[in-house]
Amino acid sequence: MTETTPRSGPADRSLLDPWRALLAVTAIVVAVVDLVFLALISEIVPPLVIAAALSVVGVVLLRRRPRVGIGVLGVTTALMLLGTLPFAVDHLSHPDSGIDWAHAVIGVAGRIVVLAAAIGAWRSASDGAARRLGVLSVGALGAVAAIALVATTVTTGEDRQPGDILLSITATEFPDRVEVRSGDVLFVDNEHMFRHTFTVEETDIDVQLPAFGSVRIPIDLTPGTYRLICDVPGHESMTGELVVTST
């Protein structure tokens, strides 16, 4: 009687399998990028921290319990992709702010690759397809890094003119109180590595502030006190008061 060798499946394939290797590496890269981003903004975003922790758990499980590991990485990634997409879309439209843009691109594209690798690992798909996707991912990552570096290092913005009122932004916060006269021009210099907006509620003033960029904003408002906010998703705590006095 001739013995037949059972077809290898996700439960008995080594981490050297291209699909599982791609799944593990991409999941860890996305998790590390999220954690570096959190370190740069000096804030804790619980969903990103939890997702990074589950990515580590999933990668560990890939070795001993592949089906469980693939499931953990696939489900976690799908949920995070759906949950972060509304925030990412806003950042994707602003490549002039390199770090925000790069984090959004890697977050979306990286999670799509993780999902593709999870499906490929689960179905024991062609090794050649995994290698091609891996090469494409590495090339795309290099391109994103280069674009982000250029966008972050190239200074953009307007020049300050005599009489402009200077407002410097060095972190994810506005001064508690910004006082100007009606008719003044506010020169807002964003020295921070992240994009913000200078948005005055209930007025037409809603100006983009690219990372390391500057902009001149005429304050043609009726004297009074206005609420100043940053309209970038995740910057809800960035508020202040704009006090406009008469000329």
Summary of the structure (lengths in Angstrom):
residues: 247
radius of gyration: 23.7
end to end distance: 100.9
largest distance: 100.9
contacts: 757
relative contact order: 0.12
helix: 50%
strand: 19%
